């Protein structure tokens, strides 16, 4: 039995022990299960934010990207940190103060029913796409760690079972408490793995000398281009304000101060991990130039000391666990709260509603696993999906800061325009005159929002407006 296998099994056992403890705290109703009873302190909010951010894209995906473009791939995590910082200053405390549950709920509260409907379907789509990528990375990690036991597909299935199981048991409490262990393991594993990898290959200078010419591998922009990096910042700042994962964490805080400060501390935790994973991606480029890019990080780590490699790969898998659990919970909340309870069974009892949430998470787990088998390119897929949050963020910020421009139809038509713009980007190459779809999304959404403000004379409800601005 390998050392790496023992370490991963011990980590899995620890996760389920924590989740069984969390199950007791999650008992007593949907608010405990979905929002941790709104009792999360600053520390738990911070590790939840960091756990959500540091997942497949921030580790395996960054190393995959660094394999092609250089250390500049680490700006992805810096962009996530910037998003958490902005969300902490602008939105997190406000979400907790408003005592909301989802963005679609806010859309109906301040706008109309059709705004809620289109928003929930857009957000669920985003949640499912990002969750599926955690399975993809989980498969890469486990198949590299234990190729005699796990194929790539088998690793994805195993990851899905663990991710879904933990979420079903304890809800947000499972995610929050597990993230204390996961974030600590991520830091221990990634830092130790980076130091040993660089030392093993003779230092950064040696790695730089062996990289193929033609790319500024250690340059601040590398093979990316400045417009792409700025696009990452635009995407991450946009999504942290309105994607269900960050919203759910903010809503689970004990008060608005805990929500705000938790996001700020989370930003500090997130920042360094991407650049460390990018360095390991570059080391893999030197050591294994012909390996599949997605396998770059797991492959380089397996060449380390068995204990270090086991801890590091368990840390990468921990990153997927921490992200996938929050995302699955968010997707389940969106369906159960904004579709099932709102339109299908408004009179559902509290115990039945908790069951509906768990059943929804289980079904969505199967859907995301199917998506994982059809995903291509972790960062590319994720960033395109997250661009869809532009409309939600624009409407939320306008409701907060310029309610005089908000009309009853603003939420629906701005969201619809954002969806059509992203569809056009995927289908018609002619519209790809920007470096990233996020630029097209912001342009289209702002234009449509302003047009609606001109042609629609019906303002958002006065009572709701005063709540938002007060």
PyMOL commands that set and color helices and strands:
alter all, ss='L'
color gray80, all
select helices_A, chain A and resi 3-26+30-38+42-53+57-69+71-98+103-110+113-145+152-200+204-210+226-242+244-251+256-287+293-301+306-344+350-372+378-401+403-405+410-427+429-431+437-455+462-469
alter helices_A, ss='H'
color red, helices_A
deselect
rebuild
show_as cartoon
